[in-house]
Amino acid sequence: MDEVLRQRLRAELLEVGFLNQCCLDLMEAMEAEFSLTEDQRECIEQLGRFLREGIGKLTALSERVADGDIVVLC
């Protein structure tokens, strides 16, 4: 994969991870600021777990792209 394309792909992966982190931060702030029902709190906690898992996977994928381990995404 061309170095420019690899850098662009990595930047886009990191941007998606950053946006996910922003969503996670917003959800945590909402949970702290508003009175939520137990169901709403559980929903936010589950969404937070999904976002953290996605952030971890995007970060790992970005590192693999940077290392040259991934040359084609299908």
N, CA and C atoms as a LAMMPS dump frame, in Angstrom:
ITEM: TIMESTEP
0
ITEM: NUMBER OF ATOMS
222
ITEM: BOX BOUNDS ff ff ff
-5.0000000000000000e+02 5.0000000000000000e+02
-5.0000000000000000e+02 5.0000000000000000e+02
-5.0000000000000000e+02 5.0000000000000000e+02
ITEM: ATOMS id mol type element x y z
1 1 1 N 0.859 -1.172 0
2 1 2 C 0 0 0
3 1 3 C 0.902 1.23 0
4 2 1 N 0.574 2.16 -0.802
5 2 2 C 1.316 3.411 -0.88
6 2 3 C 1.349 4.082 0.496
7 3 1 N 2.482 4.664 0.845
8 3 2 C 2.654 5.289 2.165
9 3 3 C 1.628 6.39 2.418
10 4 1 N 1.31 7.169 1.406
11 4 2 C 0.319 8.242 1.571
12 4 3 C -1.05 7.649 1.891
13 5 1 N -1.421 6.584 1.188
14 5 2 C -2.71 5.94 1.466
15 5 3 C -2.725 5.336 2.859
16 6 1 N -1.614 4.733 3.266
17 6 2 C -1.532 4.14 4.601
18 6 3 C -1.704 5.227 5.67
19 7 1 N -1.049 6.364 5.483
20 7 2 C -1.178 7.461 6.45
21 7 3 C -2.602 8.001 6.485
22 8 1 N -3.213 8.104 5.317
23 8 2 C -4.592 8.601 5.255
24 8 3 C -5.559 7.638 5.936
25 9 1 N -5.392 6.345 5.674
26 9 2 C -6.247 5.344 6.306
27 9 3 C -6.072 5.372 7.818
28 10 1 N -4.833 5.448 8.258
29 10 2 C -4.579 5.483 9.7
30 10 3 C -5.21 6.723 10.32
31 11 1 N -5.084 7.865 9.669
32 11 2 C -5.677 9.102 10.187
33 11 3 C -7.196 8.977 10.281
34 12 1 N -7.812 8.36 9.287
35 12 2 C -9.266 8.201 9.311
36 12 3 C -9.694 7.243 10.416
37 13 1 N -8.938 6.169 10.622
38 13 2 C -9.252 5.239 11.708
39 13 3 C -9.141 5.934 13.062
40 14 1 N -8.095 6.724 13.229
41 14 2 C -7.923 7.447 14.487
42 14 3 C -9.014 8.49 14.685
43 15 1 N -9.46 9.113 13.599
44 15 2 C -10.54 10.098 13.699
45 15 3 C -11.836 9.435 14.159
46 16 1 N -12.137 8.272 13.617
47 16 2 C -13.34 7.553 14.047
48 16 3 C -13.218 7.175 15.523
49 17 1 N -12.043 6.733 15.928
50 17 2 C -11.823 6.421 17.339
51 17 3 C -12.012 7.645 18.22
52 18 1 N -11.524 8.789 17.758
53 18 2 C -11.685 10.034 18.509
54 18 3 C -13.164 10.403 18.632
55 19 1 N -13.913 10.273 17.55
56 19 2 C -15.346 10.583 17.592
57 19 3 C -16.074 9.643 18.543
58 20 1 N -15.696 8.367 18.543
59 20 2 C -16.287 7.418 19.486
60 20 3 C -15.979 7.834 20.921
61 21 1 N -14.748 8.278 21.163
62 21 2 C -14.375 8.725 22.508
63 21 3 C -15.182 9.953 22.91
64 22 1 N -15.435 10.857 21.974
65 22 2 C -16.268 12.03 22.262
66 22 3 C -17.675 11.603 22.664
67 23 1 N -18.232 10.636 21.953
68 23 2 C -19.565 10.12 22.292
69 23 3 C -19.558 9.502 23.685
70 24 1 N -18.529 8.739 23.982
71 24 2 C -18.405 8.11 25.294
72 24 3 C -18.33 9.171 26.394
73 25 1 N -17.527 10.203 26.181
74 25 2 C -17.412 11.287 27.163
75 25 3 C -18.747 11.995 27.364
76 26 1 N -19.474 12.241 26.273
77 26 2 C -20.774 12.898 26.36
78 26 3 C -21.77 12.038 27.133
79 27 1 N -21.773 10.752 26.852
80 27 2 C -22.677 9.847 27.569
81 27 3 C -22.366 9.835 29.062
82 28 1 N -21.094 9.801 29.416
83 28 2 C -20.712 9.803 30.829
84 28 3 C -21.108 11.11 31.503
85 29 1 N -20.979 12.224 30.791
86 29 2 C -21.381 13.517 31.345
87 29 3 C -22.891 13.562 31.553
88 30 1 N -23.647 13.042 30.605
89 30 2 C -25.104 13.008 30.735
90 30 3 C -25.509 12.152 31.924
91 31 1 N -24.853 11.021 32.071
92 31 2 C -25.174 10.114 33.171
93 31 3 C -24.922 10.795 34.518
94 32 1 N -23.85 11.576 34.595
95 32 2 C -23.509 12.258 35.842
96 32 3 C -24.432 13.448 36.119
97 33 1 N -24.919 14.1 35.064
98 33 2 C -25.672 15.341 35.237
99 33 3 C -27.175 15.136 35.41
100 34 1 N -27.733 14.118 34.779
101 34 2 C -29.179 13.938 34.787
102 34 3 C -29.585 12.759 35.659
103 35 1 N -30.787 12.854 36.184
104 35 2 C -31.359 11.735 36.93
105 35 3 C -31.912 10.735 35.926
106 36 1 N -31.305 9.579 35.88
107 36 2 C -31.712 8.561 34.917
108 36 3 C -32.348 7.388 35.642
109 37 1 N -33.265 6.734 34.948
110 37 2 C -33.831 5.512 35.505
111 37 3 C -32.762 4.421 35.451
112 38 1 N -33.006 3.357 36.172
113 38 2 C -32.051 2.239 36.169
114 38 3 C -31.896 1.668 34.759
115 39 1 N -32.995 1.562 34.012
116 39 2 C -32.923 1.061 32.633
117 39 3 C -32.08 1.978 31.753
118 40 1 N -32.273 3.278 31.888
119 40 2 C -31.487 4.231 31.103
120 40 3 C -30.007 4.152 31.465
121 41 1 N -29.716 4.016 32.748
122 41 2 C -28.326 3.912 33.202
123 41 3 C -27.676 2.638 32.653
124 42 1 N -28.407 1.524 32.689
125 42 2 C -27.889 0.262 32.146
126 42 3 C -27.64 0.371 30.646
127 43 1 N -28.537 1.049 29.941
128 43 2 C -28.379 1.245 28.496
129 43 3 C -27.115 2.052 28.207
130 44 1 N -26.903 3.125 28.943
131 44 2 C -25.711 3.95 28.746
132 44 3 C -24.454 3.155 29.066
133 45 1 N -24.496 2.352 30.121
134 45 2 C -23.33 1.536 30.466
135 45 3 C -23.012 0.537 29.355
136 46 1 N -24.056 -0.085 28.786
137 46 2 C -23.83 -1.041 27.7
138 46 3 C -23.298 -0.326 26.453
139 47 1 N -23.859 0.81 26.113
140 47 2 C -23.346 1.585 24.978
141 47 3 C -21.891 1.976 25.209
142 48 1 N -21.57 2.346 26.437
143 48 2 C -20.19 2.688 26.774
144 48 3 C -19.245 1.513 26.567
145 49 1 N -19.674 0.315 26.958
146 49 2 C -18.838 -0.876 26.739
147 49 3 C -18.611 -1.108 25.251
148 50 1 N -19.663 -0.96 24.46
149 50 2 C -19.528 -1.142 23.009
150 50 3 C -18.572 -0.104 22.415
151 51 1 N -18.714 1.144 22.836
152 51 2 C -17.834 2.198 22.324
153 51 3 C -16.382 1.949 22.717
154 52 1 N -16.14 1.561 23.976
155 52 2 C -14.761 1.281 24.409
156 52 3 C -14.168 0.122 23.622
157 53 1 N -14.972 -0.909 23.376
158 53 2 C -14.499 -2.046 22.581
159 53 3 C -14.165 -1.591 21.158
160 54 1 N -15.034 -0.776 20.571
161 54 2 C -14.786 -0.263 19.222
162 54 3 C -13.548 0.612 19.157
163 55 1 N -13.35 1.445 20.168
164 55 2 C -12.163 2.301 20.214
165 55 3 C -10.911 1.443 20.266
166 56 1 N -10.937 0.399 21.084
167 56 2 C -9.786 -0.502 21.177
168 56 3 C -9.478 -1.179 19.857
169 57 1 N -10.521 -1.63 19.169
170 57 2 C -10.317 -2.298 17.883
171 57 3 C -9.805 -1.321 16.823
172 58 1 N -10.342 -0.114 16.801
173 58 2 C -9.865 0.888 15.841
174 58 3 C -8.412 1.259 16.102
175 59 1 N -8.048 1.38 17.368
176 59 2 C -6.662 1.705 17.712
177 59 3 C -5.726 0.593 17.269
178 60 1 N -6.11 -0.652 17.549
179 60 2 C -5.279 -1.789 17.144
180 60 3 C -5.152 -1.856 15.624
181 61 1 N -6.253 -1.63 14.918
182 61 2 C -6.227 -1.647 13.46
183 61 3 C -5.338 -0.531 12.926
184 62 1 N -5.43 0.643 13.529
185 62 2 C -4.591 1.768 13.118
186 62 3 C -3.11 1.444 13.298
187 63 1 N -2.769 0.798 14.406
188 63 2 C -1.374 0.422 14.645
189 63 3 C -0.891 -0.595 13.612
190 64 1 N -1.761 -1.528 13.247
191 64 2 C -1.389 -2.516 12.23
192 64 3 C -1.184 -1.852 10.874
193 65 1 N -2.011 -0.866 10.553
194 65 2 C -1.834 -0.123 9.304
195 65 3 C -0.502 0.618 9.337
196 66 1 N -0.209 1.274 10.458
197 66 2 C 1.04 2.029 10.579
198 66 3 C 2.258 1.122 10.452
199 67 1 N 2.15 -0.101 10.978
200 67 2 C 3.263 -1.056 10.913
201 67 3 C 3.394 -1.722 9.55
202 68 1 N 2.407 -1.511 8.679
203 68 2 C 2.437 -2.127 7.358
204 68 3 C 1.896 -3.542 7.341
205 69 1 N 1.294 -3.986 8.454
206 69 2 C 0.73 -5.336 8.519
207 69 3 C -0.514 -5.48 7.657
208 70 1 N -1.232 -4.399 7.465
209 70 2 C -2.447 -4.421 6.652
210 70 3 C -2.16 -3.639 5.38
211 71 1 N -2.304 -4.319 4.275
212 71 2 C -2.027 -3.664 3.002
213 71 3 C -3.281 -3.508 2.154
214 72 1 N -4.314 -4.298 2.431
215 72 2 C -5.557 -4.204 1.671
216 72 3 C -6.715 -4.43 2.629
217 73 1 N -7.708 -3.569 2.565
218 73 2 C -8.945 -3.776 3.307
219 73 3 C -10.044 -4.076 2.309
220 74 1 N -10.747 -5.173 2.51
221 74 2 C -11.828 -5.55 1.594
222 74 3 C -13.154 -5.418 2.285
